Amino acid sequence: MDAPHMRPVFILISSLLLLFAIKAQAELFSDIEFITENYPPYNYEKNNLAAGISVEILLQAAQAAGQPILREHIHVRPWARGYRQALIGPKVMLFSMARTPDRERNFQWVGPIMKIRIAAMAKKENAIRIKLANDFSPYAIGTVRDDAGEQLLKKLDINNTFKAFQVSSTPQALIKKIDLGRIKIMVLDDIVAHKLIKAEGLNPEDFEVVYVFKETESYFAFSKDVSKKLLQSLQNGLNKLKQRNDGKDYESLIHSH
């Protein structure tokens, strides 16, 4: 076969090799945008870098998978912004996210990371008691935009019956609002609430859980365009991490913050 006839074959082979190279490149952790929020003790910003239980677990799981992630490549942003980015993509991972039925089809999941509890909390002095959905009606309630707490609250179908429904961009804002009396109930993870209450110089003993929306587990949530191969790689790394030292190392990580 002479050179002119070989040229189309050469172009075809070159194109296929380029496509394979691009595909292989897209399956690296380094091509994923990692996003988290200020939600201590699970994830937060310290000295301009991401820190927290979930952050440490991600770093060690990636190391175990053979693709280390740099702490500097994890971006701390408001939850609603990160949530929208993860919904749209391209190639975004948001953590740590409560895995709920409403979110199931919108993301791809690696985990679980740990058990969490989403609850309604109030000041003890107000003696608020919630047993049924309509018991929320007289109270101003605060949530974080696009948080699982907001989504679960909306499912109770009481948006038009309670006094006020205030949405904040951060959980820290909820603590300030409830301290100032602008809301009577805040909905978020109860462990996070305890940490943030203390960080604001308030006494956690002055607050109580008045209603539990859901006990579930947190996950690393990926946008739908991320490859299954990459997901499995991180899942394998996480599984290895959980098995180290009969699970004791993982338990130490969970209680490290």
N, C-alpha and C positions, 0 to 999 in steps of 0.2 A: 504494500500500500504506500503511495507516494505522500509527500508532505502535505499538499493541499487537502487530501482526503483525511489526513490525521488531525487537522486543525479542529474540526467540530467535536471530535471525540475528546481531544485535549481540553477544550473549553467546557464540555459537559462534566468531565472528571474534576476539573478545577472548581466548578460551581458546586458540585456535590461535596467536595472536601471543605469548601468554605461554609456551606450550610451545616455540616457536621461540627465544624469548629465553633460556629456561633451557638449551636445547640448545647455543646459541651460547656461553653463559657457560661451560659445562662443557668447552669446547674450548680454554680459555686455559691457558697454563702456570701462571698465578697460582693456579689451582684445584688444582694437583697438589702433593702432599706429597713433597718431595725428601729422600731419606734416604741417608746414606753411613755409613762406619765409619772408625775409626782404623786405617788400613792403608797407612802411608807406603811409597813416595813417591806412591802413586796418589791417596789421599784421607786426610786427617787433620784434626785440630783445632789451630788456632794462634790464640792470643789470643781464645779463645771463638768463633772463626769457622772455617768449613770452608775447607780449603786443599788443595793437591796437584794433580798432573797432570790427573786426571780432572775435578776441580772446575773448573779453569781452562778445560778443553776444553768442559765443559757451559756455563759462563757465556758463552764466546765463540760457541758454536754457537747458543745461544738468542738472542744479540744478532744474529747473522747471519740468524736466522729472523724477526727483527722483533718478538720478544717477550722482552725482557731479563728475566733472573732475578736477584733480589737475593741476594747471598751469605748474608745473614741468614736467608733462607728455606730454606737447606739445613741439615738436622738431622744431627748426628753421633751415632750410637747403636750399641750392640752389634749385631754382624751378625745373630745369631739373632733378635733382636727386629725388626729391619728386614726380615729375610727373611720372617717370618710376616706382617708388615703388608703386604708386597708380594704375598704369596699371597692374602690375604683382601681387601685394598682397604679402603675405596674410594679410587680415584684416587691411587695411590702409585707413585713411581719410586725404585728402589734401584740404587745404583751403587757401584763398578764390579763387575759380576758376570761370572764366567767362563761362557760359553755352552756348555753340555754337553747331550748327548742326554736325560739324565734331567730336565733343567730346561726343555727346549724348549717343551713344551706348557703349562707353568705360568705363563709370562710372555709379554709382547710385547717385541720387541727393537728398539733403535736402536743402530747402530754399524756396524762395530766401532770400538772406541776404540784399542786397541793389542794387540800380541801379549804373551802371558804364559806362564809355565811353572810348573806345579804339581809340586812335588818333595818327596821325603823327604830331610831333612838330619840330620846327626849330627856329633858331635865327632870330629875326625880321630884323636884319641888312642885312641878305642875301636875303630878299624879295622873298622868295620861294612861288610860287603859284601852287597848285595842284588841278586840276579839273578832269582829266582823268588818267587812270592807267599809260599810257605812259609818263605822266608828271613826274613820279618818275625817269625815265631813266637816266638823267644826274647826279644824286646825290648818294653819298655814304650813305647808310641807315643802322641803327643799330637796332637790336631787342634782346630780351632775349630768350634764347634757350627754345623751347617748350611752350613759352608763346602764348596766344591767338593772340597777335599782329603779331608774326612771322607766325602763321598759316593763319591768314587773309591776310597778305601780300603775302604769297605764292599763295593764291587762285587768286590773280590778274594776275598770270601767266606772271610776268615780271622779274623773276629771272635772265634770260639771257640777259636782255636788259639794266638794269640800271648799273651804273658804278661799284658799289661794294655793297656787302651785308654782313655786319659784325654781327656775333652772339656773344653775351656776356652771361656770366653765371648769372649776376646780373643786376638789373636796375641801380644801382649806377655806374656801369662801363659805361653805356650809357651816363650818365651825364658828366663823365670825358672825354669821347671820343668826344662828341659834343663840349665841352669847348675847347679842344685841336685842334679842326678842323679835326679830323680823320674821322668823319661822319658829314653830313649836316642835316640829319633827323633822329629822334629817334621815335620808335613806342612803346607806352605804355599808360596806363591809365593817363589821363591828370591831375587828382588830385594828383596821386602819383608823376608825373613829377614835379608838383609845389612844393611839399614837399621836394623832393630830390634836386632840383635846389637850394632851399633855404638852405638846409643842407650843400651843397657844398660851401656856401658863395657867391653864384651867385644871381643875381636879376631876379626873375621870370618874371618881366615885360619886360625883354629883349628877351623873348621867346613867341611863339604863336602857336596855333593849325593851321595847314595848310591843314589837311584832317581828316575827321572822318570815321574810318573803320566801327565801330559798336557801337550802344548804346544797352546795354544788362543788365543782372543782374548777380551778383555773388552768388555762392552756396558753400555748403560743399559737396565735391565730395568723394564718397566712392568706394573702389575697389569692383569688381563684386561679391566677395565671402562673403561679409557682409550680414547678415540676414535681410530680409524685416522687421522683428519684431523690430530690433534695429533701423533701419532707421525711422520707424514710431514713435518709442519712442522719438527720437530726434526731428522729425518734429512736434510732439505734443507739446514738450517742447518749441520749437521755436514759434509755434502758440500762446501758452499761453503768452509767453514773449511779443509778438507783440500786444496782446490784453490788457495788463496791463494799467490801467489809460487811457483808450481810445486811446492807441497807443503812448501816450506822452512819456512814459519811453523809448520806443524803439527809438523814434526820438532823444531823448537826448543821447542815446548810439551812434547813428550814427554821431552825431555832437560833440562827446566828445573828439575827437582827432584832 
